[in-house]
Amino acid sequence: GNSIGISPEEKNRVEFQEITKETVKKAIKEPRAIDMDLVDAQQARRVIDRIVGYNLSPLLWKKVKSGLSAGRVQSVALRLVCEREEEIRKFKPEEYWSVIANHEEKNIEFSSSFTSIIKDNKEEKLELKNEKDVDKLIKKLDKDNFIVKSIKKTKRKRNPYAPYTTSTLQQDAYRRLGFTTGKTMTVAQQLYEGIHIGEEGTVGLISYMRTDSTRLSQGIIDEAIEFIKNVYGDEYATKGNPYGKNKKGAQDAHEGIRPSSIKRTPMNLRDYLTDDQYKLYRLIWERIVSSQMQPAEYESTSVDIVNGDYLFRANGNIEIFKGFTIVYSINDKDSILPELKEGQKLNTLGIEKNQHFTKPKPRYTEASLVKVLEEDGIGRPSTYASIISSLTKRHYVEIKEKKFYTTEIGEKVNDFLIKYFDDIVNEEFTAELEAELDKIADEHIDWKEAVRDFYSTFEVSLNKAQQDKSTNYKVTDEKIDEFCPECNSQLVIKHGRNGKFIGCSNFPDCKFTKAIVKKVGVKCPKCGGDLVEKISKRGKLFFGCSNYPKCDFALWDRPTGEKCPKCNSLLVHKKNRKVDEVKCSNQDCDFVK
């Protein structure tokens, strides 16, 4: 502070939650003294991260591959991804089957699934391990003899969700809007910094987006309740809920993420916002308004249906009161059941059998990785996006179809770090360290002490690792059956900044390189060349002709190799969060397989 000639003791720190004229003016009127504890905590965190980064990076250059680097928190995130990959590799799928009966009553179709056998009025599980078991069961069923045994109705409530924190906003924007963590933060930053909205000029539309608190200020609660009563009616409004019962380790300096004013509805701002800004603003606005609304009420119904000694079950929901879901939609996939009576014989359309295999835990997506980091107390709201981007930038992980896959480099780095720095790159230690750093801020612990403690553990590991002579962790270039057109040396697959490429083994004397081309096995309909996988400027996979730039044929979706029976264009497999289908690549043709 002294370099700009102000005394640290005086009140000269201005704090505001959002950038609007009123709040900034108010904040400047009420400055506070600089909180040296917060400064110290930040300093300790930075020093520790530098100690790790500066010491580990040269070590990785030597032991794994030149040009690598490692950070304290992202090494833990890498470990999580590698451990999940290992689980998936070791997983052995087991077969099981299900039996479903399809019924129809009063023009409503619904289905029930086989659950168990009834013996002496007790339910006994019957596991259907293979098709033989299933066929034996189906033989004993009588399609015309499904009878409703009992109906259980339970009234249930579903409470609204708390306001967003950085982590829950990133997860929800990923699930609902398909935004990456980085994109969510960029768009939120724009909304926070301010958007020009007509006569009002430039206004910050949301509060600060780096927060792990869900607390709301009374002003925003009052605005939300007034809005709810006017638009939806009194029965939808609560008396107000400030949230923010704080979880351990959260820093409550900020509020949850909220609009700076409820009166600025998404519809009114539509014309001033880009599509992405509008989508994210609407999500935040709806989350806050719904957080002050009554719970949704529904009747959850479970119907037991018997066929001889075999028990089937059907589940469904009947909505009684929409509550907060009128604003913040929830897609419940539960089926609607018709009115049924006990003892009633059902009209059954048919019985089907389905084969399934147990699946390993899924690979992480950005949203699920952020969720684990947050639950384990690793990293802070401001760091989630950068943790993820550093893993992909360094090619420790690859993102395919929105899921994280480890790369050879990532796995070697992880193996090396676990062997020597296991006590530092694990979840418990990292979470304890985060808590320790927070204590500096809250309980005046000496920050140098925390750094000293950390360094004493770290130094022991560092010395061991430096003395290791093994070359087990080296990433070697893999040879391919081709020779360099310039110097005739063997060509190898190299790992570069932008992923893998083919280069000469005689590097640096020979600098020949070429891209790795993955053929799709489908010919270009325009010129007969090969269609190959390509990456767009924005890092998205697409399929283009190998004769580019002579031929500019390209598709976003993977071609199947079949032709459309209607118009003879290529068929493509379109797969994303909403659809999974084979359809015609021609925009003007509506054929779907």
Secondary structure, DSSP 4 states (H G I P E B T S, - for coil): -GGGT--TTSEEE---SS--HHHHHHHHHS-EE--HHHHHHHHHHHHHHHHHHHHHHHHHHHHT-TT----HHHHHHHHHHHHHHHHHHH----EEEEEEEEEEETTEEEEEEEEEEEETTEEEE----SHHHHHHHHHH--TT--EEEEEEEEEEEEPPPPPB-HHHHHHHIIIII---HHHHHHHHHHHHH-EE-GGG-EE--B--S--------HHHHHHHHHHHHHHT-GGGB-S------PPTT--TTS--B-BS-TTS-HHHHGGGS-HHHHHHHHHHHHHHHHHTBPPEEEEEEEEEEEETTEEEEEEEEEEEE-GGGGTS-----PPP-----TTPBP-EEEEEEEEEE--PPPPP-HHHHHHHHHHTT-S-GGGHHHHHHHHHHTTSEEEETTEEEE-HHHHHHHHHHHHHHTTTSSHHHHHHHHHHHHHHHHH---HHHHHHHHHHHHHHHHHHHHH----TTPPPPEEEEEE-TTT-PEEEEEEETTEEEEEETTTTT---EE----EEEEE-TTTS-EEEEEE-TTS-EEEEETTTTT---EESSEEEEEEPTTT-PEEEEEESSS-EEEEES-TT---B-
